[in-house]
Amino acid sequence: QNADKEAFVIVDPLIPVIAIPSRKVAQKNGIKVAAIVTDLPTLSTNMKERKESKLKEKCLSVYQRIADTDLHSYDYYIPLTESINDGVNIAHKPYCVVEGFADSEDKQISETHENYIMYAGGVYEKYGVKTLVDAFLRLNRQDIDLYIFGEGSYVDELLEVSKKNPRVKYMGCVSSEEVVEYEKRALLLVNPRPTDEKFAKYSFPSKTMEYLLSGTAVVSTRLPGIPDEYWDYMYGFDCHAPQDITLKLSEILDLPREDIIRKGVDGHMFVIENKNNVVMAKKVYQFLSGE
């Protein structure tokens, strides 16, 4: 119906059963198609340490092959990071990096910050969660707890650690609304994802935006997928060995409390003003329309 107008179709290529027929029909009718690429298909299925049946492994292999091949067929790309664009946009088509977005309506931040450090996400050793726990246990601070939310293959070991060390608290899987409430009341939010894993250069973890929006101070490993502008509003781990993380956590916690809280407020203001859904939608619109 819109073939004679300036129209675009935007798809998620990680769902090829929808993306591929949508792309083919649109391009057949002269409509340009953009792919929002948040991950590489191979990495999206391999990052989680799940034991699958032989049949499911075969199906995943077919999915990866089809999705990887089709990723090269779009007219425009909207990748999460520059590295993802380098990996999928082999024909050098027009692209626009969008790391994600913050909800423009979520302007409420907490005036109270309790004495706990928090991690929310996949509870996997390869995501750095075990390293974070080891680093926390080295921390000479009895007044601070560590809260961990999520699920993954490291949970069983984490539960054993928490039995011996009550300051390490596994909070399980709860609603996203409850996670956000805990994030807003935390003193510090942590992302310990290693920088030397294959997936690291493609990563702009969604929790980065969520963490900053919460209004609580954030510390993260310096993932190459996080643009430089974000580091004015976050603390960074330059290394990801337990002793290095311990040192950085200690350094942050030794700062005046008001400085830590101010860091969180500044991070919130940065994303709510510059990375909200309205700003990012306008960026995509201007990119596609050539403005």
N, C-alpha and C positions, 0 to 999 in steps of 0.2 A: 504493500500500500504506500510505502514511503520511498520506493525506488527512484522516483523522479525528484526527490528532495535530498537535502544534505542529511544523511542518516548514517548511523553507526550501530554495529552490534558489538557488545562487550561480553566476553565469556571467561569462564574459569577453566583453563585447559587441563587442570588436574581432575576434572570430571569429563573425560573424553566422550562418554556415552551421550552427553548433552552437547559438549563443545564442538565435536567433529561435525555432526549433522547441521548444527546451527551455522557453523562457518561455511560449509559447502553450499547450503541454500542461500545464505546471504551473498557470498561471493559470486554465485551463479547469477544473482539478480543485480550485480553491480554495486553491492553495499560493502563498504570496508568493515573489516572485523579486527577488533583489538583484543589482545589476551592479557588479562591481569595475572601475572605470574608470581605467585608467592613462594614457590619452591620448585625444585627440579623433581620430576616424578620418581626417579630412582631414589633420591634422598628421602622423599616424603614417605616411602614405604620401608626403607632400610634403617632409618634413624631409630625407630623403636625396636627394642630388643624382644620381639615376640616370637615364640615358637609356633609356627604355623604347620598345618597339615600339608602333605605333599601336593594335594589337589590345590589348596589355596596358594602355595608357593608357585605352582605352575600358572595359576590365574594371575598372580601378581606380576610374574615375569612377562606374560602376554600384555598386561596393562601397561607396564613400564615401556615396553617396546613400542606399542601403539602411541602412547602419550608422548614419548620422547620424539618420535618421528613427526607426529602432527604439530608439535610445538614450533616447527620451522616454517609453518604455512600461513602465518598471520600477517596482516598488513601493518599493524601497529602493536607495540608492546608497552605494557605498564608493569614493569618489574618492581619487586620489593627492594632490590639492591643493584648496584652497577655490575656486580659479579654475576648475578642471575642473568642480566641482559647479555653479558659476554658469553654466557653458556648457551643461551637459546636463540639469540638474535643474530644468527650466523650470516644472514643476508644484509645486515646493517640497515634494517628498516627503522623508521622513526620510533623513538621510545621516550618515555617519561617516567622517571623513578618516583614511586610513591611508597614511603615506608609503612604506611598505615594511616590511621587517623585517631584523634581523640574526640570524644563526644562533646560537642559544643555546649550541650545543656548541663554537663556534669561539672558544675562550678563549686560544689560544696566540698570543702576540705575540713579536716578535723583540727580543732585547737588543742586536743589532747593527744600526746604521743607516749605510749607505754614502753616499758623497758624490754622490748623484744626485737630481734632481727627476724626477718621473714623471707622465705622463699616460696613461690607458688609456681607450679608447672609440672613437667614430667619428672618423676622421681627415678632417674636413671643415673648410674655411675658415669656414663659417657657425657652426661649433661653437667658434670661437675658437682653433683649433690654430695657424693661421698667425700670429695675433697673439701667441700664447704663444711661438712660435719667435722671432719678431722681438724680443720683450721679452727673451728669454733671451740673444740675441746682443748685446744692449745691456748685459747684466750684466757688471760688471767683476770676475768671479770665475773664474779659470782652474782652480780646484780643484773645480768643480762641473760635472757632466754633466747633460744632459736626455735621458731615455729616453721614447720614444713607442711605444705599442702600439695596434694596431687596423688598420682598413682604411677607405678612403674616397677621395674624389676629390682630396684634397690630397697623396696619397702620392707621386706622381711628382715634384712640386715639392719635397717634403720630402727625397726621396732626393738631389736635386741640391744642396740646402742642406747635407745631411750630408756630401757629398763634399768640400765646401769648408770645413766646420766640423766636425771630428771629435768635438767635444764634444756635438753633436746626433746622437743615435743612434736610428735607426728600427729597432725591434725586431720588426716584423712582427706577424702573427697567431699567437698561441700558445694553448695550452689555458688555461681560466679558472684552473685550479690553479696553473699557472706564473705567470700574471699576479698572482695573490694573493701568491705567494712573493716576487716582485719588489716588490710594494706594501709588504709587511711589512719589507723591508730598506732601503727608500728613506728619504731624510732628509725629503722633503716631497712630498706628492701634490697635484696641481693640477687644478682644473676651471675653464677659462677661458671657459665658455659666455657669450656676450654677453647683456646684460640688455635690449637694445633690439629683439631679434628677436621676431616675433609669438608664437613658441612659448614664449618665456622665462617668461611669467607662468603658464603651465600646467605648468612643469617642476619636478619634484623628481627630478633625475637619480639613477638607481639606483646610480651610482658613488659618490654622496654617502654612502650607507649602507655600501657596500663599503669605501670609503676609511676611514671612521671605525672600522669593525670591525677593520681591519688593525692598528691601534695606531700608525700613522704620522701625523704632523701633516698637516693638510689646509688648503689655502687655496683659496677659491672666489670667483667673482664673486657678489655678493649677489642671487641670483635671488629674485624675489618669492614663488616657490613653496616656498622653504625657510623653515619656521617660525622665529620669533625664538629659541626655546629652543636651537636648534642652534648659534647664533653664539657661545655661551659656550665652545664646544669646537672652533671652527674659526677660522682667520684669514680675513678677507674683503677682496676687491678692491672698492673703492667705485666705481672706474671701470674701463673695459676697453680703453682705448687702450694701445698697447705701452709707452709711457713710464711710464704709471701702474702697469702690472703690473711693469715693471722696478723701479720704486721700492719697491713692496710686497715683491717677492722679496728685494731687497737689505736691506730693513728686517728681514725675518724671519731671513735668513741671518746678519745681524749680531748677533742675539740669542745669549745663551749657549746652547751646544748642549744642555745639560740642560733648558733651558726649552722648546726645540722638542720634545725627546723627551717631556717631561712633558705637553705639549699633546696629543700623539698618544695617550698612555696614558689621559689624561682623556677623550678622545673615544671610545676603545674602551670604557671603563667606562660611559660615558653610554648608548651604544647596546646594549651587552650586558645592562645592567640594566633599561633603560626601553623599548627598541625591539626586543626579541628576539621570535622567532616565537611563543613561548608568551604573552607579554604582549599582542601584537597580536591573536592569535587570540581571547584572552579578551575583548579590547575589542570585536571584531566579534560574538562570541557574546552579550555583554551588550547590545550595541546591537540585535541582531535579536530577542532574547528580551525586551527591554524592561526589563531589570534596572537 
